[in-house]
Amino acid sequence: MKRNPLRRKLDRLAGRFFLFTSFAIIRILPERLFYHFALALGALAYYILNKHRRLVVDNLKRAFGNSKTEAEYQRIAKEVFRQIALGGCETVITVLYKRKEQIKSEIKVEGLENLQKALKKGKGVIALSAHFGSFTQMCIRLSQEDFSFKTVIRDPDDKMVTESFVKLRKRLNVEFISARPRNVCVKNSLKYLHQNGVLCLMADQSKSGGILVKFFGQLVATVAGPAVMTLRTGAPIVPIFIIREGKASHKIVIHPALEIPLIGDNDKDIFKISQKFTNIIEDYARRYPEQWWWVHQRWKHAPKN
């Protein structure tokens, strides 16, 4: 059911006020208090965003079943909100205070040789990732390496918020390809891969009409883009994730390129590739449930039966 225009406008204004107020506070806040502010902001969101809190808890229960207690689900849900707030605030702090050397010292990279090996094929690389950990920090850090790195981004519908995000990315020298309009995105993405660039795709959200794969043992509709692009261009898929290890410390893990035996049937090959990378995303969500964005309706487009 679609929200009525007035409710949609009020939600957008509330989100804009919350975002820009947070940005303003971060700008005047002493850096030593930033971490505490970000966690408090996330906790506040957990308590006041009832609909999103219920969605997170419902998603966790759908994934983990009876393996956790109600108290555990609530604790994880609260931490999910705190991690999301912390990741967003970190991006602003990085723009305001951090130099390239500090970013490199706080965000270690493991497996960089896997990415370099994949690039030697000269067909570009599809960096397969998810809304996991401080993924914006991952993009910032990898943009500092000696290869070209771009992320496909779907900006918010609110133009004012989008303009603010674009300014942040420009100050960080983070390059991106807009996900909309779709045909232009596909064209630009293919062109970039042909230039041997590293194209980062977030492949963990529900997609209407997407490929049906198993996620936590249940069918979900996922994007076909990574699979279609690798079959079309020959660009290897390299899974990349960022894990928070402390207050301001992270580790980027770059896996070897996926090796999936293909059978020459396009539909079946797309399914095999999509299921493979979905399994990897699930593995990270299982091991670090607090760091994945359970606020998304991952089972939204799943078949009812």
N, C-alpha and C positions, 0 to 999 in steps of 0.2 A: 504494500500500500504506500502510495506516495504521500509525502508530507504536504500540507497546504502551504501556499506561497508565503503567508505571514509567518508561520512557524519556521519555515526554512530561512527567511530573512532574519528573524530573531536569533536563531541558532548561529547564523553566520556572524551577526554583530557581536554576540556573546563570545564566540571563538576569537574574533578579531581583538576585542577588548582584553581578553585573557592573555593572548599572545603578546600584544604590544605592551601591555602593562608589565608582563614578565621581562620583556626585553629591556624596558626602561629601568626596572629594579636592578637587573644584572649589570647595567652600565655604571650604576653608582655604587654598587655593592663592593666592598673590599674583597679581593680575590680569595682571601683565606676563608670567607664565609660562603663562597659560592656553592660548594658541595652541599652544605647543610640546607641552603635555600632551595636547591634543586630537588633534594629528597623531600623536603617539606611540601614543595609544590606538587610533587607526584602523589604524596599522601593525601593532600587536599583534593586532588582530582579523583582519587579512589573513593573518597567519602561523599563527594557531591555529585559525581557523574554516575548516578544510580543505574541508568540503562547500560552504560558501557561496563560498569563493574559486574552486573549480572551476566553480560555477554562473555566477559573474560572467564568468570567462574563456570558458566555453562560449557564453554569451549574446553576448559581444562577437564571437566568431568567427562565430557564426550571422548576426550583423548585418553585419559588415564583411568576411567571407570571407578571401581571400588578400591583401587590401590592406594588411595590417599584419604585422609580424614577431611571433614568439613573445615576444620581449623587450618589444615595444611593448604587446602584450596584457597582459603581467604588470605593466608600469608603470602602465597605465591602471587595471587592476584594483586595484592597491595604492592608487592615488589615489582611487578610488571609495570604498574603506573609510575613508580619511582624511577625505574630504569629508563622509561620513555622520556620522562621529564629531564632526567640527568643527561641523556643523549642530546636532546634539543638544546639545553642550556650550554652544554660543552661546545657546541658549534659556535654559539655566540661568543663564548669566552675565547675560543681559538682565534676568532677574528679580531677581538679587542686586544688580547695580551700576548698570544703565543707566537714565537718565532719558529722558523723551519727546524732548527736544531732541537728545540724543546719538543716539538711534535714527534720528531724521529725518536727521541729518547723515551717518550711516553708510550709510543705505539711500535712495538716490535713486530717484525715480519718473519714468519717461519715458512719455508718452502718457496722462496722467491725463485729458486732455480727451476721449479716446475713451470712457472709462468714464462720464464726466459726460454726454456726448452720448447714450449708450445709456440712461442713467437717465431722461432727459427723456421717453422714450416712456411712462413710468409703468407698465411691466409687469414691473419687476424686471430683474435682469441675472444671467445664468449666467456666472460667472468660470471659464473652462475652464483648468485647470492640470494639473500632474503632480508626481510625487515627484522634483523637480529642484531642484538648488541647495539653499539653506537656505530651503526653502519655509515652514517655521514662522516665520522672520523676515519673510517676505512677508506672512503673515497678521497678524502683530503690527503691521507698519508700516501696512498698509491699514486696520487697525482704528482707526487714529488720524485717519483722514480724516473729513470731515463727511457721510458717508453710512453707512448700516447695513451691516455686513459680517459674514457668518457662513460657516463652513466645515463641510462634512459630513465627519465624522471617524469612522473605525472604530477603536475603542480595542482594545488588546490583550486577549486572553482572561484574562490574569492580573489579577484584581481589584485586588490591591495596587498593581500598576504603573499600572493605569488610574486609581486614586484619586490617585496621585502626579501623573499628567499633568493630571488635572482641576484639582488645586490650583494647578499652574503656570499653566494657562490663566486661571483666575480672578484670579490675582495680576497677570496681564498684561492683564486686561479683554478677553480674546479670546473672542468668542462662537462657539458651535458647535452643530451639530445632530448627534446621534448617528446613525450609520448603521444601528444595530440597536435594535429590530426594524425590518425593512425597511418594513412598511406604515405604521408611525408616522413613519419618516424621510420617506417620500414625502409624507405628509399635511402634516407640518411644513414641508417644503421648498416645496410648492406654496403654502401659506399665506404663507410668508415672501416669495415672489416677488410674490404679490398685494399685499403691503405695500410693494412697490417696493424690496426689499432686494437686496443683492449676495450671491449664493449661490455660494461657491467649491466646485467639484467637481474632484477628482483623477481623471483619466480615462485612466490609463496602465497599469492592471493587468488581468491576465487574468480573464475572467468566464465561468464555466460557463454554457453556453447563451446566451452573448452574441452580438453582431453580428459576423460575420466580415468583417474588413477587412484590407487589406495594410499591413504594417509591415516596413520594410526588405525589401520585395519578397516577403514571406511572409505567409501568412494567420495572423491572430491573432483570438481572441475578445475583444471589448471591450465595455464597459458601454454600454447603450442609453440610460441615464438622461438625459444632456445633450440628446440628440436628441429623446427623448420629451417632455421638459419644455418645450423651446422650441416644439415643435409644439402642445403642449397649452395653453401660456400666452401664447405670442407674445413671451416674454422673449428678447432677443438674446443670443447667445453671444459673449463677449469673451475671447479668449485672453490669459492673464496668466502671465508667467514671471519668475523672479528669477535673476540671473546673478551669481556671485561674481567680483569684479574685483580683490580684494586680501585681505589678512589679515582685515580687519574691514569691508571696503567691498563693497556690493552695489548692483546696479541692477535695479529692477523694470521690466519692459517690458510695457506694456499695448497690445495691438493693437487696430485697429478691429474693430467687430463683424463677425462672419462674414456674408458675403452669398452665399447659395447658392440658385440658382433651383430652386424646388420644382415637382413635377409633379402633386401631388395624390394620388399613390399612397403610402400611409402607410409601407409596408415599404421602398419604394425611397427615399423621402425620408429615413427614419431611416438607411439605409445611406449615402446621400450626405453627410449631416451628420457621421456617425461617421467616415467615411473622411477628410473634410476636416480635422477636428480631430486625427485620428491622424497625418495628414501633417505637421501643425504640430509635434506632439510629436516625431516622427521627426527633423524638421529641427533641433530643439534638441539632441536626443541625438547627432546627427551632428556638429554644430558644437562641442558641449561634452561629449564622451563621459564625461569624468571626473565630471561633475556630475549625471548621471542615475543612478537607483537600478537598476543592472543585477542587484542581488541578488534581484529578483523573478522568478518563473518566467513570463515574459511569453508564452511559447509553450505554456504548460501545457495549455490547452484547445483548441489548434489541431488541425484534422483531421490524422490520421496520414498520409493520402494527399493 
